[in-house]
Structures are given as C-alpha cells and as structure tokens.
Amino acid sequence: MTLSGRLGGAQTPMLHFIQFAATRAALAVITLIMVSFIVFSLMELVPGDCAERYLAFKNTTGAQISIEDIEAERVRLGLDKPYVVRWGVWIVNAFQGDFGDSCILRLNISQLLGEKFWISLLICLTSLLLAYLIAIPVGIISATSKSPIVNNSLRLVSYLGLAMPNFLLALMIMLFSTMVFGDSLTGLFSKEFRDAEWSYERVMDFLSRAWLPIFILGWSATAFAIQTVRALMSDEVGKLYVLAASARGVSGRRLLWRYPARHSLGPIINSLGFDLNRIFNELPIVALILTLTEAGALLIEALARSNDQQLAGAIIFLLTASIVGINFVTDIILALTDPRVRRSILG
C-alpha cells in the first residue's frame, strides 16, 4: 500500500467522526429552532397580546387606557408585523441572549434573569451529579450482590425515594430545622448577602443554603437512577461475553467495571438530558416551598400569577438549549467511550 493510501485510511475514521459531530450539531440547532417556534407560537396563542395585557395591568392601577394607547403600544413593540417576521426576530435575538422585555414587569428579561437561571442550572446539574455518584455504585452492588439483606435494604431505600414527593421531603426538613435550629433554611442567601456582589463570603453563604434544594431534588433522581442502573446491570451480568471473561480468569471489580458496568453506563450517559429536564420540572415546586428566588420561582410567577408569557418563554427556551447542549455532549462522549457506538460511526 502506498503512503498516500495509508494516510487516507488513517484519516477516514477521523473524517467519519467529524461528520458525525457536525451532523449532531446541525440536529441540535434544528431542534432549538423547532422548539423556539413552538414556544413562540404558545406565547402568541395566549388570549390578548403583550400590549393588551400590559395596559390591562396598568388599568388595574387606576390609569385610563384608550384604544389608541393600545395600538400605539402594539406599534412600539412590533406587534403590527407579520407572525413569521416577529418569530424570526425573536429567535435571532434569542440566540444572541436577548429576549426583549418582560410583558408585565417591563424589565429586560436578560437582566431580570441575570444569574438566576445559571444558579438554577447549577443546582439541577449538581443534583444530577450527586444522584449518579450515589446511584451508579449502589445500583451495581444491588444488581450483583447475593445478600438478601443488602438487596432488600437498597430496594427499600429506592422505593422510598420514588414514593416520597420532593415537596413533602422539603416540608419535613424545614419543620425539623425550625424546631431544632430555629432556622427554616429557606432562600439561597442570607439577608445580608441577598443583593450583595459576589465574594468569597457570599459564595460560602450560598453553599451553606444551596445544599438543601440540591439534596431534595437529588432525592428522587437518585432513587430513579438506582432502579435504572440496577436493571441495566442485571441484564448485562448474565450475558455470554461476561461469562466468557469470567472463564478466562477475569473476576471481581475488574470484571464488573470492564464489561457489564461499561456497557450499562452508555444508556445512563445518554439519558442525562432527560434527567436534567425531569429535575428542572420539579424545581418550581421546591422553589415555591423553600422561597427560592431563581428561575424556577420566576417560571411559576410568570405562568401562574402574572401571565408573563415572554418571561416564561425565555426560561423554557434557555432550559431547552441546556438540555440540547447536554445531549450533544453526551453523544460525543458515547462515540468516544463506547466501542459499539464508535464502530457504528467509524465503520
């Protein structure tokens, strides 16, 4: 074989991988565009446009609003333009991090969210990390242990995590903390740090309180992940390739981690985006109980109280973008770590 032929053969797998990554990136962008269309359409389907809702809100404060005022507000907000044009402007601005103004609060949404969304995302990601740091070893032990005491104990803990709602756990911890320590542990910051600039003291104050929503959100996520890991491991342990490796003298932890655990973790990695979405879905209720001032609380406020669809749409779009980004990263990680996925890509 010539040198050029050998170089071409070496480059082919890399080209396949680059094509795979580019395809996944393109699908991620297309997904975001489709989601943005759905979110924007839902915002538009709400009875009354932003001008009417805002001026109706002003009317409740005693201001006299006329039809001319509403039409002038529509022109100012660009609501007199065609639907497709407005959606195009919204999605272009959204990709640049500009979601316009809140319909009711009349504040810039990017400034209103500020650090709140990133704090929410950090809490959810940390809860997810905590869940899998516990669930992966516990699920493997549960699937491979022959001790009925260990199996039944782990199964009981898992079922308890699935059966007990997060809001009930939050109320129990708050009640216990109030009775024992005299502090309900509500909020993400103490009063003196709530509106302060970030500093070492504010970070430590945040960490002293953020553990509670992280623990509560990770409670059911851990239980669900244990069941998933246990089921995947139980399915892999009895397969022929594991028995063959055991016959060759591979045993103990080396056997578990090199064969069944490695193959079982692929679906776990691939479900990170789904699990993040499930945790964020539980965040608003937990935020309401713990009086957290972050994106989950703002989402509840926008959907259930103020009917501020612009603010709600921005939060949902940012969450979707985070999930799509995580799915893209997990696809790349799977392609690099799982030989089966890598062979299907590289041939």
SEBATOR-913246 format. One record per atom (N, C-alpha, C): y, x, z. Coordinates in steps of 0.1 Angstrom, whole numbers, plus 5000, padded with zeros to 4 digits. Atoms other than C-alpha are relative to their C-alpha. Layout:
YXZ
...
This chain:
498850085000
500050005000
501250095000
498749925000
503550134992
500849985012
499150004989
506250205017
500849875001
499350135001
508249905005
499249885003
500950114997
505249685008
499749995015
500250004985
504649795044
501249945007
498750054994
508349735052
500149854998
499950145002
508249395036
499149925009
500950074991
505149295056
500550005014
499550004986
506849405088
501149915002
498850084999
509949215080
499749854999
500350155002
508148885071
500049935013
500050074988
507348785107
501449985006
498650014994
510948865118
500849894992
499250105008
512348655089
499549865003
500550134996
510048365099
500649965013
499450034987
511348385134
501449964999
498650035002
514948395123
500249864993
500050135007
514248095100
499749895011
500450104989
512647915130
501249985009
498950024991
515647985153
501249934993
498950065007
518147885126
499749854998
500350145001
516247555120
500249935013
499850074987
516147475157
501549995003
498550014998
519947555159
500649894992
499550115008
520647325130
499649865005
500450134994
518547045146
500849975012
499250024988
520447095178
501449944997
498750045004
523747055161
500049854994
500150145006
522546745141
499749905011
500250094988
521246595174
501349975007
498750024993
524646645190
500949904992
499250085009
526346485160
499649855001
500550134999
524046185162
500349935013
499750054987
524446145199
501549975001
498650025000
528246175195
500349864993
499850135007
528145885170
499649885009
500550104992
526045675194
501049975012
499150024988
528345745224
501349944996
498750055004
531545685204
499949854996
500250145004
530045355190
500049915012
500150084988
529245235225
501449995006
498650014995
532845325236
500849894992
499250105008
534145115207
499549865001
500550144999
531844815213
500449935013
499550064988
533344765248
501149904996
498950105004
535544445246
501450065004
498749954998
539144545242
500150154998
499949865002
540344885231
500750065011
499449934989
541845155252
501549955003
498650054998
545445025247
500049875008
500050134993
544544675258
499650025015
500449984986
542644805289
501050065009
499049934992
545345035300
501249915003
498850094998
548144785295
499649885009
500450114991
546044515313
500050065014
500049944987
545644765341
501550015005
498649994997
549444815341
500549865004
499650134998
549844445341
499749955015
500450044987
548044415374
500950065011
499049934991
550744645390
501349934999
498850075000
553444395381
500850024987
499249975013
554644545347
499849884990
500150105010
555344295320
499750064986
500549945012
553444375288
500049904989
500050095011
554044225254
499150054989
500949965012
552044225221
500650124993
499449885006
554544475207
499650135007
500449884992
553744715236
498650044997
501449975003
550044685228
499950074987
500149945013
550544755191
500650145000
499449865000
552845055198
499050105007
501049914993
550145195222
498950034991
501149975010
547445155195
500450104990
499549905010
549545345170
500150145007
499949884993
550245615196
498750075003
501349954997
546545655204
499250024987
500749995013
545545645167
498949904998
501050115001
543545325172
500249914987
499850085012
545045185140
499350064988
500749935011
543045435119
498649954999
501450055002
539545355104
499150065010
501049964990
536545385127
499450144997
500649875004
534945675108
501050125002
498949904998
538245875109
500150035015
499849984985
538545825147
498850075006
501249934996
534945925152
500050154996
499949875005
535446235131
500950095008
499049934992
538546335150
499450035014
500549994987
536746275183
498950105001
501149904999
533646485175
500550144998
499549865003
535646775161
500750055013
499349964987
537846775193
498950025011
501149984989
534646735215
499450134999
500749875002
533047045200
501050115004
499149904996
536247225209
500449985015
499850024986
536147095245
501249915003
498950084998
538946845241
499649854998
500550145001
538046475249
501249915001
498950094999
541546335249
500449965014
499550054987
543046135278
499149895005
500750114994
541345905302
500749874997
499450135004
541845545292
500849945011
499350074988
542845425327
500850105008
499249914992
543945735346
501150074993
498949945009
546045865317
500150155004
500049864997
545046225326
499150064989
500849935010
543546485302
498650015006
501450014995
539746445305
499550145003
500549874998
539046815302
500650065013
499449964987
541446885331
499549925012
500550094990
540146585350
498650055005
501449954997
536546715348
500150145006
499849864995
537647075352
498650065004
501249934995
535047245374
498949905005
500950104995
533446915384
498749994992
501350015008
530946895355
499250135002
500849874999
529947265359
499450015014
500650004987
529447215396
498749915000
501150095001
527246915388
498850064993
501149945008
525247105362
499450115008
500549904992
524847395386
499149945011
500950074990
523447155413
498749964994
501250065007
521046995388
499150124996
500849895005
519847335374
499450075012
500649944988
519347475409
498949925006
501050094995
517447165420
498750024991
501149985009
515247215389
499350135002
500649874997
514747585396
499249995013
500750014987
513847505432
498749924999
501250085002
511347235421
498950084994
501149935007
509447465398
499650135007
500449894992
509547765421
498949965011
500950054991
507647545445
498849944993
501050085006
505647325421
498950094993
501049925008
504047605399
498950065009
501149954991
502247795427
499249895007
500750114992
501447475447
499149924990
500950075010
500147295415
498850084996
501149915003
497947595407
499050005011
500950004988
496547605442
499349875001
500650134999
495947235442
498949984989
501050025011
494047255408
498850085002
501149915000
491847545417
499450015014
500649994986
491247515455
498949905001
501250084998
487847385465
500149945014
499950054987
489047295500
500649865000
499550145000
489346915505
501349995009
498850014992
491946975533
501250044993
498849955008
494247175511
500349904989
499750095011
493846935482
500649875004
499550134995
494346615502
501450025006
498749984994
497346765521
501150024989
499149995010
499046875489
500249874992
499950135007
498346545472
500849905008
499350094992
499746355502
501550044999
498649965001
503046565501
500549964986
499550035014
503246505463
500349854999
499850155000
502746125467
501249965008
498950034991
505246115495
501450034992
498849975007
507846285473
500349904988
499850105010
507246035445
500349865005
499850134994
507245735468
501349985006
498850024992
510345805488
501250024991
498949985009
513545745468
501050105006
499049904996
516246015469
501149955009
498950054992
518845785483
499649975015
500550034986
516645695513
499950145007
500049874993
516046065520
501450055004
498649964997
519746135518
500549925012
499650074988
520445855543
499350055013
500849954988
517745985567
500650135005
499549874996
519146335566
501449995006
498650024995
522746215571
500049945014
500150064987
521746005600
499550105011
500549904991
519746285616
501150105003
498949904998
522646535611
501149955008
499050064992
525146295625
499749995015
500450024987
523146225656
499850135008
500349884993
522146585663
501250105000
498949905002
525046795649
501449945000
498750075000
527846535648
500750024986
499449985013
528446605611
499049944990
500850075009
527246385583
499650084987
500249915011
527246675558
500449944986
499550065012
529046465532
501050094993
499049925008
531146625504
499450144997
500449875004
530746955487
500950115006
499149904994
533647125505
500549945013
499350044988
535247105540
501449974996
498650055004
538746955541
500950124997
499049895002
540547295542
499750074987
500449935013
538647415510
500049904989
500250105011
538647085490
500950034988
499049985011
541747165469
500450154999
499649865000
541847545475
499550074988
500549925011
541447815449
498750075004
501349944997
538047985446
500250135007
500049874993
537548265470
498650015007
501349984993
534648415490
499849895011
500150104989
535348175519
499649864994
500350135007
535347875495
498649994995
501449995005
532047985479
499049985012
500950014989
530448025513
500049855006
499950144996
531747675523
499249914991
500750085010
530347535491
498550015002
501449974998
526947695497
499549935013
500450074987
526847555533
499849854998
500150145002
527047205519
499249964988
500750045012
525547215484
498550005001
501550004999
522047285497
499549865002
500650134998
521746915507
499849924988
500350075012
522246755473
498950074992
501049935007
520147035458
498649975006
501250034994
517346965483
499549864997
500350145003
517546585478
499649984986
500350025014
517546605440
498750074997
501249925002
514746865441
498849945006
501250064992
512546645464
499149934990
500950075009
511246405438
499650094988
500349915011
511446665410
498950095003
501149914996
509146895430
498749925000
501250084999
506646615436
499549974986
500450035014
506646515399
499450134993
500549875006
506246885388
498750045005
501349964994
503346945412
498949924993
501050085007
501446655396
499850054986
500149955014
502246785361
499250134999
500649875000
501247145369
498549985003
501450024996
498047025386
499249944989
500750065011
497046805357
499750104989
500249905011
497647085331
499050115004
500949904996
495847345352
498649955001
501450064999
492847115359
499449994986
500550015014
492547065321
499650134994
500249875006
492747435313
498850085007
500949924992
490547575341
498549994994
501350025004
487347425327
499750034985
500249975014
487747535291
499250134998
501049895003
485347775274
500750145000
499449865000
487848065270
500250055014
499949964986
488348065308
498750045005
501349974996
484648065314
499550134994
500349875007
484248345288
500750125007
499349894993
486848555305
499450035014
500649984987
485248495339
498650074998
501349945002
481848605324
500250154997
499749865003
483548935312
500450075013
499649934988
484449015348
501449975005
498750044995
487948875350
500049905010
500150104989
488448695382
501350005009
498950014990
490948595410
501349964993
498750045005
494648575403
500250054986
499949955014
494348785372
499549904990
500650105009
492048525356
501049884999
499250125000
494348235367
501350024992
498749985006
497648385356
499950044985
500149955014
496448545324
499549904990
500650105010
494548245309
500549865003
499650154999
494847885323
501549985004
498650024996
498247925340
501050034989
499149965011
499848105310
500049894989
500150115009
498647825287
500649875005
499550124994
499647555311
501549995001
498550004998
503247665315
500849974988
499350035012
504047605279
500749865000
499550144999
504447225283
501149995011
499050004989
506347285316
501350054995
498749955005
508947505299
500649914990
499550095011
509147255270
500649885006
499550124994
509946975294
501350025009
498849974991
512947145312
501249904997
498950095004
515446935292
499849865005
500350134995
513746615301
500249995015
499950004985
513546705338
501550015004
498649994997
517246805338
500749864998
499450135003
518146465323
499649905012
500450094989
516046285350
500750035013
499349964988
517646485378
501549954999
498650055001
521146405365
500149855001
500050144999
520246045362
500049955015
500050044986
519646045400
501250055007
498949944993
522746245408
501149905003
499050094996
525245955407
499849925013
500350084988
523445755434
500150095012
499949914989
523146065456
501450045002
498649974998
526746145449
500849895007
499450124993
527745795460
499850005015
500450004986
525845825492
500750125008
499549884994
527046185500
501550024998
498649995003
530546115488
500450134993
499749875008
530446405463
501149974990
498950025010
533546445441
499650094988
500449935012
531846575409
499749914989
500250085012
530746445375
499249885003
500850124997
528146215389
500849895006
499250104994
530646035411
501049954990
499150055010
533146025382
499349914990
500850085009
530445875360
499949865005
500150134993
529845595385
501449935000
498650065000
533645535388
500449954986
499650045014
534145525350
499249884995
500850105005
531245295343
500049875008
500250124991
531045055373
501349955005
498850054994
534645035385
501249994991
498750005009
537445135361
499749974986
500350035015
535545075328
500750104991
499449905008
536945405316
499050064991
501049955009
534745455286
500250144994
499649875006
536545765273
499450115010
500549914990
535745945306
498550005001
501550015000
532145825307
499450064988
500549945012
531645915271
500050155000
499949854999
532846275277
498950065009
501049954990
530446315307
498649994993
501350015007
527446185287
499950104989
500149905011
528246405257
499850145006
500249874994
528546715279
498650015006
501450004995
525246625296
499050024988
500949995012
523546575262
500150144994
499949875005
524946905250
499350105008
500749914991
523547085280
498549984998
501550025002
520046925275
499650064987
500449955013
520047005238
500050165000
499949854999
521147365246
498850065007
501149954993
518347405271
498749984992
501250025009
515747255247
500050114989
499949895010
516947515221
499550135006
500449884993
516547795246
498550005003
501550014997
513047675257
499250024988
500749985012
511947655221
499950154996
500049865003
512948015216
499150085009
500949934989
511248125249
498549984997
501450035003
508047945239
499550084988
500449925012
508048115205
499850155003
500249864996
508348455222
498950035009
500949984990
505948405250
498649944998
501350075002
503148165238
499550054987
500649965013
500848325212
499749894991
500350115009
499847985199
501249954992
498750045007
503447885191
500450114991
499649895008
504148235178
499250014987
500849995012
501248225154
500349884990
499650125009
502247875141
501350034993
498749975007
505748015133
499850124991
500049885008
504948365121
498850014990
501150005009
501648285104
499050115003
